[in-house]
Amino acid sequence: MEVLLSGVYFGQLAAAWFGVTAISAEFATGMIATTFIATPDRTRVLLAKAATVGALTLAASLVATVAAFAAARPFVEAPISVRAIAGSAVYLALVALLSLGIGTLVRGTNAALSVATGVLYLPAIAISLLPPELGLSVARFCPMFAGLAIQRTVEQPDSIPIAPGAGLALFATYTVVALAGGACVLNRS
């Protein structure tokens, strides 16, 4: 199943970019001041952006994951897993929301995008440098590996030891922390 949905590894870059620019573009142009004049409750602004970014990314990701699965299925024998397909779309929506939180914290588009991609990819690279047994133990806490555990339909001896639902829940926790941190910083400025 992971092979059929491997495009998610690249799709998360688009989701991260969308999440970051949903707020950092307003900071870059100064239009955020107009937004805050129109809606002084800054947490409400962030929640509205989160709802919009999350819904749009989820819809686009669901269409993309279903299309990718349908296109690749004739070439790869795999059972249909609604959990893996829908879970991949949810993961991408969470990536966009995590990136929105990071964009709110960092504010600069390039810096926020660097941090967001770093949060996703750097732990995975660092884990690959560890001894295999230690790497698998640590990998369950790696944001990308935890979130993408939702795609796993068959347990393999070298798979990351976290259940698919628990992995996505852990990634959702990282997302909530980023958004909460962004809300705190936004309300202080």
N, C-alpha and C positions, 0 to 999 in steps of 0.2 A: 504494500500500500504506500509506503514511504516513497518508493520509486515513482509511482504515479503522481504523487503530489509534491515532488521535489522542487517544482517551480516556486513553492512557498519560500524557499531560502532566498530567492531573488525578489519575489513579490514583497517581502517584508521591507526591502529598501524603499519601494514606492510608498508603502504604508507609512514608514517612518518619515519620509519626506513630506507626505500629506499632513501628518500630525504636527510636525515641526512648523511648517509654513502656515498652518491654520492660525497660529498666533504670532509667530516671529515676524511675519510679513507686516502685520499691523504695528508692531514695535518699530520695525525698520522705517516705515513711512511716517510714523507719528500718528497714524489714524486711531491708535488705541486710546488716545485722549478723547477723541470724539465718541468712541464706543463707551467710555466711562462717563462721559457727560450724559449720554442718552440713557445709560443704565449704570447708576453709581454703585450698585451692589456687584463688586468684582467677582465674588464667588459665583453669583448667578450667571455672569458673562462666561466664566470658565465652564460651568455646567452646561450652558447652552452650546458652547463650542464642542464640548465633549459629546453631547448628544448628537450633534450634527456630524462630527467627524466619525464617531462610532457607527452611526446608522449608515452613512454613505460607504464607509469602508467595508462594513459587514455585507451590504448588498452587492457591491462590486466584487468582493472576495468570494462570495457564495456563487455568483455567476461564473467567475474565473475557475474556482476549484471544481465545480461540476463539469465545466467545459473541458478542463485539463484531464479529468478522470475519464470522461467520455471519449476524448480523442486518443488517449493512450491505452485504453482498455483492450482494443483489438490486438495490441502488440505485446501486452503483459497480462498474463493470467492472474487475476486477483479478484477476490470476492468483493461485492459492493459493501462498503462500510459507511453508513450514513454518519456515524460518530466521527470517523476520520475526515470525511469531506466537510461536514458542517463544522467540526472542531477546528479544522485548518482555517476556515473563514473567520471563526471567532478569534482564533489566535492572531490573524492579521488585523482584525479590528482592535484587539488589545495592543498590538504593536503601535498602531496609529495613536491610540489613547496614551500609551506610555510615552510616546514621542511628543504628544501635545503637552504632557506634564513636564517633560524635559525642556521643551521649547519655552514653556512658561517660566521655568527656573533660570534658564540660560539666556533667553531672549534673542540672541544673535542667531540668524539662520544657519550660517556655516558652523559655528561652534556647537549649536544644539544638534545639528545633524551629525556632527562628528561624535558627540557624546552618545547620541542614540544608537548609532551604528557600533560604537565601541562597546556599549552595554550589551548589545546583541552578539557581536562576533568575537570580541577580545577574550572573554572567559572561555569560549570554545577553543580558541587557539592556545590559550595558556594550559587548558586541561590536556590538550594533545601532547604537551611536553612532559606531563607527569607519568610515572609508572602506571601501566594499565589498570591495576586493581584500585589504586588510589584515585586515578582519573575518573573511573566509573563511579566511585563513591562521591566525589566532589561534583561530578557532572549533574547530578540530580538537582543541585541548587543553581546551576547555570541558567540564566533566563531563557535563552533560546532552546536549549535542550529540554528544559522542563516544559515549556509551552508546546514544543513540537512532539512531546510524548503522546499527545492526543492522536497522532497519526498511526501509532503502533497498534497493529492488530494481532501480531504474533510475537510472543516472547522469544528472544534469542539469547544465548548465553552471554554475548557481549553487549547486550542492550543496557541502557541506563536504568538503574534500579529505582524507578518512580512510576507509579500507576498513571495511566493517561489522564484520568480526571484530576488526580492530585497534582500532576505537573501543570495542567492548565490553570488550576486554582492557585498554585504558587505564582505563576506568571501574572495572573489577575491581581494577586496581592502586590507584586512589584508595581503594577500599573496604578493601583489605588494609592500606593505610597508616593509615586511620582506626581500624581494629580493633587494629592493632599499637600505635598511640599510646594507645588506650583501655586496652589490656592493661598497658602500661608505667605509666600513671597509676594504674590500679587496684592494681597490685602495690606501688606506693610509698605508698599511703594506708593 
